[in-house]
Amino acid sequence: MPLTHRLFSPALLILLTLLATGCTKKIDTDSAISIGPYTEFSGRLIVIEPKRRWQVIVNWKAPSPESGWLRLTHAVTGTVVEFRWLHGLMEVRNNNSVQWNNIDQQQLSAQGIVLPPQQLASLLLGKMPAHFKQKKKAVWESKASGSLIRIEWDTEKQRLIMTDILHGRRATLIIRSS
């Protein structure tokens, strides 16, 4: 076999390998979609669970993950629930009580809330919590809560979809900028 043919075969193999690896699908994290920043907005939250569905009007104000306020208003019943948080302290009240009551992440989880407000604020400010890993350009997943949580962001529709895969819960937050 001529020397040029013996050198050409390994070079061709290396070139084909480089081309093949260059053509494989790779997540481009440099051009990854960012959410927000949304410090204040109103919108709708649509929740679908295995046994029930509900929708509320959302008013959100969180200048940072460490502090914020959230008001949920059920359009049909008129029930109002407010959350506020400052660092690790979270409080809740509803339209039946003017007094704020402490609430923790376990109590929120029991109500189907898988992302504490501090993490949601961080996410809405464009800072993805470290435990979420990017799976596609606008899709992130985390198992930090013990259940697989998927977050999908639709920039065009300003819609954030949060899915608790294990429990079959899906919450869609539709943002209307203030």
C-alpha positions in Angstrom: 0.0 0.0 0.0 1.5 3.4 -1.0 2.6 5.8 1.8 0.1 8.5 0.8 -2.8 5.9 1.0 -1.7 4.8 4.6 -1.5 8.5 5.7 -4.7 9.4 4.0 -6.8 6.7 5.8 -6.1 7.9 9.4 -6.5 11.5 8.3 -9.9 10.7 6.8 -10.9 8.8 9.9 -9.9 11.8 12.1 -11.8 14.2 9.8 -14.9 12.0 9.8 -14.8 11.8 13.6 -14.5 15.6 13.9 -17.4 16.1 11.5 -19.5 13.5 13.3 -18.9 15.0 16.7 -19.5 18.5 15.3 -22.9 17.4 14.0 -24.2 15.9 17.2 -26.9 17.9 18.9 -25.5 20.0 21.8 -27.3 22.4 24.1 -26.0 25.9 23.4 -25.8 27.3 27.0 -24.2 30.5 25.8 -27.4 31.5 24.0 -29.7 29.9 26.6 -33.0 31.6 27.1 -33.3 33.7 30.2 -36.5 34.4 32.1 -37.3 37.9 33.0 -36.4 39.9 34.8 -39.9 40.2 36.2 -40.0 42.1 39.5 -43.6 43.1 39.4 -46.5 41.8 37.2 -50.0 40.6 37.1 -51.2 37.5 35.4 -52.9 34.2 35.7 -52.0 30.9 37.3 -53.7 27.8 35.9 -53.1 24.6 37.9 -54.0 21.1 36.7 -53.8 18.3 39.2 -55.0 14.7 38.9 -58.2 15.3 40.8 -58.9 19.0 40.3 -58.2 22.1 38.2 -58.2 25.7 39.3 -57.2 29.2 38.1 -56.3 32.3 40.0 -55.3 35.9 39.2 -51.8 36.6 40.3 -50.2 39.9 41.5 -46.5 39.5 42.1 -43.9 41.9 43.5 -40.4 40.6 44.3 -37.5 43.0 43.8 -35.2 40.2 45.0 -35.4 36.5 45.9 -35.0 37.4 49.6 -38.1 39.5 49.8 -41.4 39.7 48.0 -45.2 39.5 48.0 -47.7 37.4 46.1 -51.5 37.8 46.0 -53.7 35.0 44.5 -57.4 35.8 43.8 -59.8 33.0 42.8 -62.1 34.7 40.3 -65.1 32.5 40.9 -65.1 32.4 44.7 -63.4 35.7 45.4 -61.0 34.0 47.8 -57.8 35.9 48.3 -54.6 34.4 49.6 -51.5 36.5 50.1 -47.9 35.4 50.7 -45.0 37.5 51.8 -41.4 36.5 52.5 -38.3 38.1 53.9 -35.2 35.9 53.8 -36.2 32.5 55.3 -39.5 33.7 56.9 -42.6 33.1 54.9 -46.1 34.2 55.9 -49.6 33.7 54.6 -53.1 35.1 55.1 -56.4 35.0 53.4 -59.4 37.2 53.1 -61.0 35.6 56.2 -58.1 36.8 58.5 -56.1 40.0 58.6 -53.4 38.3 60.7 -50.3 36.9 59.0 -49.3 33.3 59.9 -46.0 31.6 59.4 -45.8 28.9 56.7 -42.9 26.6 55.8 -41.9 24.7 52.7 -43.5 21.4 53.9 -46.9 23.2 54.3 -46.5 24.7 50.9 -45.6 21.3 49.4 -48.8 19.8 51.0 -50.7 22.4 48.9 -49.0 21.4 45.7 -46.5 24.3 45.7 -43.1 22.7 44.7 -41.1 25.9 44.3 -40.9 28.1 47.3 -41.5 31.8 46.5 -37.8 32.6 47.0 -36.8 30.2 44.2 -39.6 31.3 41.9 -38.5 34.9 42.5 -34.9 34.0 41.6 -36.1 32.2 38.5 -38.4 35.2 37.4 -35.4 37.5 37.9 -33.4 35.5 35.4 -31.3 33.6 37.9 -32.0 29.9 37.6 -31.5 28.1 40.9 -28.3 26.0 40.9 -30.1 22.7 41.3 -32.0 23.1 38.0 -30.1 21.6 35.0 -30.8 22.7 31.5 -32.2 19.9 29.3 -33.1 21.9 26.2 -32.9 25.6 25.2 -35.9 26.6 27.3 -36.3 23.5 29.6 -34.8 22.9 33.0 -35.2 20.0 35.5 -34.5 19.4 39.1 -34.9 16.6 41.6 -34.0 18.7 44.7 -37.5 18.5 46.1 -37.5 14.7 45.9 -39.7 14.8 42.8 -38.7 15.6 39.2 -39.7 19.2 38.6 -39.6 20.5 35.0 -39.7 24.1 34.1 -40.4 25.3 30.5 -40.3 28.9 29.4 -42.1 30.3 26.4 -40.7 33.8 25.7 -43.1 34.7 23.0 -46.2 34.0 25.2 -44.5 35.0 28.5 -45.6 31.7 29.9 -43.8 29.6 32.6 -44.9 26.0 32.9 -43.9 24.1 36.0 -44.5 20.4 36.1 -44.3 18.0 39.1 -43.8 14.8 37.1 -44.2 12.4 40.0 -47.5 13.8 41.3 -49.0 14.7 38.0 -49.3 18.4 38.8 -48.8 21.2 36.2 -48.9 24.9 36.9 -48.9 27.5 34.1 -48.0 31.0 35.0 -49.1 33.5 32.3 -47.3 36.9 32.8 -48.8 40.2 31.8 -46.2 42.8 32.4 -47.2 45.8 34.6 
